Amino acid sequence: MPDSTVVSLQHEEQHCPELLHHFADPQQQRDASSLGMWVFLATEVMFFGGLFCAYLIYRLKFFADFGAASKSIDATLGATNTAVLICSSLTVVVAVWAAQTARRTLLIGMLAVTMLLGFVFLGIKAVEYKDKFEEHHVPGASFSFDRVPIPGHPDQYANPQHAQLFFSLYFVMTGLHALHMVVGLGIFSWLLYAARKGRFTPEWHTPVEIGGLYWHFVDIIWIYLFPLLYLIDRHP
Amino acid sequence: MSGHSTSSPLKTYFVIWAALLAGTYVTYKVAFIDLHPFNAAIALTIASIKATLVALYFMHIKGASEKLTKMVVISALFFLLLLLGLTMTDYATRLWS
C-alpha cells in the first residue's frame, strides 16, 4: 500500500507541479487559497466599516453641512470613475476566465487593460484632489469654506468646522481606497509578468483568481463611496 | 469551473457589467431629483444591489464557491451590521435621558 501512495503522490506532482505537499489535491489547495483571501477581505470589511461608521455618525449629526460640502465635489468625475472601475471589474473576470480556459493572449490583454483602467481611475482622482487643493477644501491650516449656502436654504451658510469634518472623511476614505488601488496595480503588474512568462494554466491560476477577488472588493468599496460622498443633497 | 461551456460565463459577465453601468447611471440621475429622505434610501439600495451582483457573479460566490467561503462572507456582513447597528443605537438614544 505505501508503494502505491508514493506512486500516486509522484503522479500528482508531475501532473500539477504547483501542488504543495500538505494538500490532498489541487481543488483543496485552490479552496484553501480562496478561503484565506475571503478571510482577509472580511478583515478589510471591518477596516473600511469603521470609516463608514464614522461617516454615518457625522452625516446624521451635521446633516446640512455635509450636504453643502458634498455639493462642492465634482459628481461627474465620481460617476466616471465608478464606470471606469466597473469596466475594470469586467476585464478582471474575463481575465480569470481566460486563465481557466488557457487563452494566454486574452489573459495578458485583459490584465493590461485592467491596469490601464486602474491608472485612469487614479488620474481622475488626482484631478479631483487638485481641484480640492485649489479650492482650499483640504483640511488643515489653509482650509476655507466660508459663506457656502446650505442646500435648500440659500440664506443659511454651512459651518466650516463641520464641512472640514466631511472633507477629512472624504480624503481618508477615498485616500485609503486609492491606496488599495495602488496595491492592486502592484499585484496586477506581477500577474501580468507571470502571465507573460506562461506560468498560469487551467490547472493552476490561483493568483489570477485571488488577485481578481481583491480587485472586485476594491470596486465594491467604491460602489458605496460614490453615492455617500458625491451624491448627497445634490438636488436643487 | 471547467464544466461550463465556453461562451456561457462570458455572456453572464457582460449582462452583469451592463446592469452595473445602468445602476450607476440611475444612481447619478436620481440624485438630482428631490425625493427627500428617499434619495439616500434609493442610492444605498442600488449600491447594495450592485455590490451583491459583483460578489455573486464576478467573485463567484454563486455556484463555484464552497459553503465555508459563504460563511465567511455572511459573518463579515453580520459583524459590519453589528458595528453599524449598535453604534447607531447608542447615538440615536443619547438624547433620551
Boltz contact constraints between the chains, C-beta under 6 A:
constraints:
  - contact:
      token1: [A, 31]
      token2: [B, 66]
      max_distance: 6.0
  - contact:
      token1: [A, 35]
      token2: [B, 68]
      max_distance: 6.0
  - contact:
      token1: [A, 35]
      token2: [B, 69]
      max_distance: 6.0
  - contact:
      token1: [A, 38]
      token2: [B, 69]
      max_distance: 6.0
  - contact:
      token1: [A, 38]
      token2: [B, 72]
      max_distance: 6.0
  - contact:
      token1: [A, 39]
      token2: [B, 72]
      max_distance: 6.0
  - contact:
      token1: [A, 42]
      token2: [B, 72]
      max_distance: 6.0
  - contact:
      token1: [A, 42]
      token2: [B, 76]
      max_distance: 6.0
  - contact:
      token1: [A, 45]
      token2: [B, 76]
      max_distance: 6.0
  - contact:
      token1: [A, 45]
      token2: [B, 80]
      max_distance: 6.0
  - contact:
      token1: [A, 49]
      token2: [B, 80]
      max_distance: 6.0
  - contact:
      token1: [A, 49]
      token2: [B, 83]
      max_distance: 6.0
  - contact:
      token1: [A, 53]
      token2: [B, 83]
      max_distance: 6.0
  - contact:
      token1: [A, 53]
      token2: [B, 84]
      max_distance: 6.0
  - contact:
      token1: [A, 53]
      token2: [B, 87]
      max_distance: 6.0
  - contact:
      token1: [A, 57]
      token2: [B, 91]
      max_distance: 6.0
  - contact:
      token1: [A, 79]
      token2: [B, 28]
      max_distance: 6.0
  - contact:
      token1: [A, 82]
      token2: [B, 24]
      max_distance: 6.0
  - contact:
      token1: [A, 83]
      token2: [B, 24]
      max_distance: 6.0
  - contact:
      token1: [A, 86]
      token2: [B, 20]
      max_distance: 6.0
  - contact:
      token1: [A, 86]
      token2: [B, 21]
      max_distance: 6.0
  - contact:
      token1: [A, 89]
      token2: [B, 58]
      max_distance: 6.0
  - contact:
      token1: [A, 90]
      token2: [B, 17]
      max_distance: 6.0
  - contact:
      token1: [A, 93]
      token2: [B, 13]
      max_distance: 6.0
  - contact:
      token1: [A, 93]
      token2: [B, 58]
      max_distance: 6.0
  - contact:
      token1: [A, 97]
      token2: [B, 9]
      max_distance: 6.0
  - contact:
      token1: [A, 213]
      token2: [B, 59]
      max_distance: 6.0
  - contact:
      token1: [A, 216]
      token2: [B, 54]
      max_distance: 6.0
  - contact:
      token1: [A, 216]
      token2: [B, 58]
      max_distance: 6.0
  - contact:
      token1: [A, 216]
      token2: [B, 59]
      max_distance: 6.0
  - contact:
      token1: [A, 220]
      token2: [B, 51]
      max_distance: 6.0
  - contact:
      token1: [A, 220]
      token2: [B, 54]
      max_distance: 6.0
  - contact:
      token1: [A, 223]
      token2: [B, 47]
      max_distance: 6.0
  - contact:
      token1: [A, 223]
      token2: [B, 50]
      max_distance: 6.0
  - contact:
      token1: [A, 223]
      token2: [B, 51]
      max_distance: 6.0
  - contact:
      token1: [A, 224]
      token2: [B, 47]
      max_distance: 6.0
  - contact:
      token1: [A, 227]
      token2: [B, 27]
      max_distance: 6.0
  - contact:
      token1: [A, 227]
      token2: [B, 43]
      max_distance: 6.0
  - contact:
      token1: [A, 227]
      token2: [B, 47]
      max_distance: 6.0
  - contact:
      token1: [A, 231]
      token2: [B, 31]
      max_distance: 6.0
  - contact:
      token1: [A, 231]
      token2: [B, 43]
      max_distance: 6.0
  - contact:
      token1: [A, 234]
      token2: [B, 31]
      max_distance: 6.0
  - contact:
      token1: [A, 234]
      token2: [B, 32]
      max_distance: 6.0
  - contact:
      token1: [A, 235]
      token2: [B, 32]
      max_distance: 6.0
  - contact:
      token1: [A, 235]
      token2: [B, 33]
      max_distance: 6.0
  - contact:
      token1: [A, 235]
      token2: [B, 34]
      max_distance: 6.0
